[in-house]
Amino acid sequence: MIVRLATEADLPRLPEIELSAVDAFLTTSIPPGPLSTVTPAEGWRDALEHGTLWVIDGQQGTPVGFLGAHRDRGELHILEFDVEVGHQGKGLGRLLLNHVIAWARAEGLSEVTLTTFRSIAWNGPFYGKMGFVEIPDADMPRHLADTLKAERARNLEERCAMWLIL
C-alpha cells in the first residue's frame, strides 16, 4: 500500500470514500443523518493546493482512504480521515496517520489536532493508541471549541478534541 499526496485526479474519489466510511457507523448509536453529508470533491481543493491532502492506494492503485488537513501556524488540524469500509481493520488508517504525523514532525509543526467521537473504537480510542490525548477544556484552543460547538449543533454528540504534541 502506498501513501502519497493526493492529485487532481483523486478528488472525485474522496466523497465516495467518505460516504463508504459512514457505513461503519451503522452499528453504533450515532445517528447516520448528520454523518451522511460529505465534503464535495471541490471542497478538498485548498488542502490539495497546500499539500495537506493524502491518499492511500489500494491494490489497483486507486485511493481507498484519505486524510485531509489544514495547516495553520505550528498546527496541522485533521479535517477528515476516512478509509473505505471494505478496507477498514487492515492497518491502512494507521499507516496513513503515521505517514502524516511523520510529515508534520519533518515540517517542524508542534502539534496535530482533530475532533472525533470520544468512545467509538475506531475514533477516540484509536487516536489514543496513536498518542493523541483529549484536550482539557482549560487548554482548548478557540478554533477547536468552535468546531466542537458546530458539530454538536449538528447532533454529533460525544465529540471531543484531541491533540498529539510533537
N, C-alpha and C positions, 0 to 999 in steps of 0.2 A: 504494500500500500504506500502511496506517495502523498505527502502533504506538500502543497505548493500554494503560491499566491494565486488567487483567482484571476481569470482573464475575462474579457468582454464576452466571450463565447459561453462562459459558465453562468452568467447572470440569469438566463431564462430557467435554468435548472434549480436555482435556490428556492423559489417559492414551493416547488414540488417537494423538495427535501423537507422544508419546514412543515408543510402540511402533513406529510407522511409521519414526521416525528410526533405530531399531535396524537396519532393513534395510540401511542404508548400510554397516554393519559386516560384512555377509555376505561381502564381497570382501576382507576383511582377515584377519590371523592371530588376531584377538581371538575367543575362543570366545563364541558368541552366548548361551549359557546364563545367565551372570551378568548380561547386559545385558537379558534379556527380562523381568525383574521391574520393573514400572513402578510409579510412585507413584500410588495411587488418587486420585480426584478430591478426596476429603475431606482428603487429605494436603497439599493446597495451601491449605487454609482459613486457616492462620496467615499465610502470605505475602499472601493476598488481603486479610485484615483489616489488615495492617500496610503495605499499599501497596507491596509489593515483588514483585508478580506482574504481568508484562506479556505482552501477546499482540500478534502481528502478523496483521492480517486479510488474507485473500486477496481475490480479485476479487469474490466473492459476499458479502463481509463476515463470513465465517466464519474463525475463527482457523486459521492454517496453521503457526504457530510460537509458542513461548512461552519466557520466561525467568523462572524463579522464584528468589528470593534471600532471604537472611536478613541483616538489618541488626543489627550489634552494635557499640556504641561508634562508632568512626570508620571502620568497615569495612563494605563490602557484600560478602557472600560468595555467589557464584553456586552454587546447589544443583543446578539443572538448566537446560539450554539446548538446545532442540530445534526443528528445522524439519522438517516432513513431507518424506519422501524425494522425492516428486514435485515439491517446491518448492525443493529444495536447488540450490545452484550459480547462483542468480539474484540474489544480493546481499541476500536478506532477512535472513539471520543477521547480516550486517554492519550493516544498517540497525537491527535490533533492539538489537544490542550497543552501537552508537554512541549510541542513544537512552538506554539505561540508564547508560552512562558519563557522558553529559551530565547526567542526573538526579543521579547520585552527586556530581558536581562541584558542581552547584547546591545540593545539600544540605549541602555543606561536608565531605563524607567525605574521608578521607585515602587510601583505597585500595580497590580492587576485587580480590577473590581468587577462586580456583577451583581445582579439581583436574581433571586431564584426562589423556588419553593423550599421551605425550611426542612420538611421531613420526607419528601419523596426520595426514594433511594438513589435515583439517578440524577438528583438535583443536590440539595444541601449536603447530604452525607457523602456523595461522590466528590463534591468540591472539597469537603473536609479532608477526605483521604488524599487529595491533591495538595493540601497545605493551606487552603483558604480557611479563614475564620470569620464568624459573623461579626459585623461591626456593631459595637455598642452604641446606643442612642447618643450618648455624650460625645462620641467621636465621629458621628455620622456627618459626612460632607453634605452640604446643602443640595447639590445636584442629585445625590443618591436618595436623600429624603424626599425630594420632589418626585423622583422616579417611582419610589415605593407608593407615594400618595396617589399618583396617577394609575398605577397598577391596581391598587386596592379599589379605586373608583370604578374599575372595570370588572369588579367582583373577583379579582385574583387575590384571595385572602392567603394568609400564612406565607406571605412573601417576606424575604429578608434580604439585606445587602451583605455581601461578603467581600473580603479582600485578601490578597496574598501580597505580603510585604516582600519585596525583592532584595 
